[in-house]
Amino acid sequence: MGVEAGAQAARARALVVLRIRSRALAVALLPAAVAVILLAGGAAGRLAGTGWDAARWVVTPVAALVLLAAAAVALVVARARPAMSPTVPIAEEAAPDLYRMVRDLADRLEVPAPSAIALTPDCDSWLEDRTHRAHGPPPAEEHDDIAGAGRHPHRRHTVAPVLVIGSPFLWWMRVGELRAVLAPVVAGTGPSAHPDIAAARRFVRGLDAAVAVASAPHRGPVPQGVMAGVGWVARVLLRSCRVHAGEMERGVAAAAAERAQAVDYGLRIVAQEQVGLAYAGWDRLLTRVALPAWRMGRWPSRLDAGVVAALTELSRRDRLAEGFASRLGERPACDLLEEPGTVDEAASLLAARLFHGGPAGPGPDWSPVDWSEYPDEVVDRKWRVDAARLHRVLDAMGVRPAPGSTAPDTGGPTLSRVLDHLTDRTGETPRTGETPRTGETHRAARAPEPPPGDDEDLTGTTPHSATLAARLSAELAREEATAAPGPSTSASSAAASAASPTAGSPATPDLALWDDRALPLFPLQPPRTARELLADHLTAMVCCAAMDTADATPGLDWLDGPTLLHNGERTADLTPRVLTLIEDGDPTPLRVWLAELGIRPEKPVRLA
């Protein structure tokens, strides 16, 4: 599909959407038109008689109600604020080279330049229309010409959309690669400027926003009933437009991709490989490095710089990129920013908001952490907090060292206490969910059973492990429920951020224009299962014992997150041994591992 073919297909679908809008208006005006005809005929003496009088009495109130309902729907659609992606706005004075590159790219593509540039903490780029009055005043620069479409004497001025760029791209990609990746995106400003496509998009966005407004809770039965009717009408219209709007967007994308073929096409193939690599590194950095810090109330302030370190390590280990060293010698795209560190910090805070639901700004319980401080401030603290929680649960269960244990009953937090509790001392206790073998029913009956309602994830573990995992899960849920801020706190934080003097600055995310009461918008992982929680807490206890009795240190692995270092080297093979203890009640593999590293499980450890 060529440029003209794609643009023509998009305009044709846009006209269908506009016809649906016109038909909806005609349906709303039809009763009023009939009422006008009946009233005019009665006044002229042509439509006289009892039947005509009855028709006028029936049709006129119906027409008034329909007009009132149509006006309410139109008012909600016109005033509803379309959803806007939370981004970090970049002013031109904060990135003149980046704006210059984008404008030069638009000139080569013969399309209008984007009206502004913003960053998103994700591996994606797109154009976003922010011309709604709730999104602020439009930029002074407007465009009335569309490449390849000629000029029209009655064409209205259309403000170009905002270019949203994934922040990991700027730090990982070179300038030429970023330019090649952005070419198809920037080319989309051409079709976007067509008045029919712009009008169709405004109509669809208005309907979508009206559905969201109607779905929000309202006080009183009358407002709730009115908004329910408005929502029903908006949904009907939205369903009618859905297929045509999708085809319109596909036509716009096809036209933009075809136009971008002439600009940096060969380099774009190489750049797309870097897009996939950036996505893989970004995902691992968020889930394995940033998420543990977020759960501890700390947010890494240089996530984009961290993704470069993670991808460098990934490429070194797996040899994913040929000519890697020569590529890093080229100019990185983040050099197009005047203050990359400030922008990275704003994008990192926004990432914590979107993917974890953190507060809108730093505070006593939500402070930034530098990568050099990560092992001591996050890893060490995380392990000791988890170990302390594990021993609190054991205290609540009344667990003491087992009879015959080599560890003295000091009452202190020792690793031996945990190992003895989870050890299957008979060697024959069946796992949770398994039927005891003949002659062993009496032994299984003495083992503690998991609490009722425990999830299926604990099937296949020993009863001791299942009980402890369920208690840990309940304890953590209570802590999170106590520490979680209410919706009003989040809303007030966003309002305070929006009202601050720095709101709208190059390093301030667009927090005032999106609803943050349903955070996180994009949760990274489902809630951890009880088995995973027990494994994490047992691993944390082992690491605490290693740090306090064997001079091990906490460390950061860019791809795997928190790690334990012994003699400056990363330890390995701990997880399988922990799972063997949890699932089989066999501590032998773990005790052998502890002895090899010189870790003394009978010694008390320091907890948080």
Salt bridges, closest charged atoms under 4 A:
ASP53 OD1 - ARG56 NH2 2.47
GLU92 OE2 - ARG103 NH1 2.66
ASP97 OD1 - ARG100 NH1 2.53
ASP97 OD2 - ARG331 NH2 3.54
ASP104 OD2 - ARG179 NH2 2.83
GLU128 OE2 - ARG130 NE 2.96
ASP129 OD2 - ARG205 NH2 2.47
GLU141 OE2 - HIS143 NE2 3.65
ASP144 OD1 - ARG151 NH1 3.64
GLU177 OE2 - ARG327 NE 2.99
ASP196 OD2 - HIS194 ND1 3.99
GLU247 OE2 - ARG250 NH2 2.77
GLU249 OE1 - ARG201 NH2 2.80
ASP264 OD2 - ARG179 NE 3.15
GLU313 OE2 - ARG316 NH2 2.44
GLU313 OE2 - ARG317 NE 2.64
GLU345 OE1 - ARG302 NH1 3.77
GLU377 OE1 - ARG298 NH1 3.06
ASP380 OD2 - ARG384 NE 3.18
ASP386 OD2 - LYS382 NZ 3.35
ASP386 OD1 - ARG389 NH1 2.99
ASP386 OD1 - HIS537 NE2 3.94
ASP395 OD1 - ARG417 NH2 2.54
ASP420 OD1 - ARG591 NH2 3.32
GLU428 OE1 - ARG443 NH2 2.36
GLU440 OE2 - ARG437 NH2 3.08
GLU440 OE2 - ARG443 NH2 3.69
ASP457 OD1 - ARG531 NE 3.50
GLU475 OE2 - ARG392 NE 3.95
GLU475 OE1 - ARG478 NH2 2.83
GLU479 OE1 - ARG389 NH2 2.89
GLU479 OE2 - ARG392 NH2 2.55
ASP510 OD2 - ARG130 NH1 3.17
ASP515 OD1 - ARG517 NE 2.89
ASP516 OD2 - ARG353 NH2 2.74
ASP536 OD2 - ARG528 NH1 3.55
ASP548 OD1 - ARG384 NH2 2.94
ASP557 OD2 - ARG317 NH2 2.60
ASP557 OD2 - ARG570 NH1 3.06
ASP560 OD1 - ARG284 NH2 2.95
ASP560 OD1 - ARG288 NH1 2.92
ASP560 OD2 - ARG317 NH1 3.96
ASP560 OD2 - ARG570 NH2 2.88
GLU583 OE2 - ARG531 NH1 3.05
ASP584 OD1 - ARG431 NH2 2.04
GLU602 OE2 - ARG600 NE 2.94
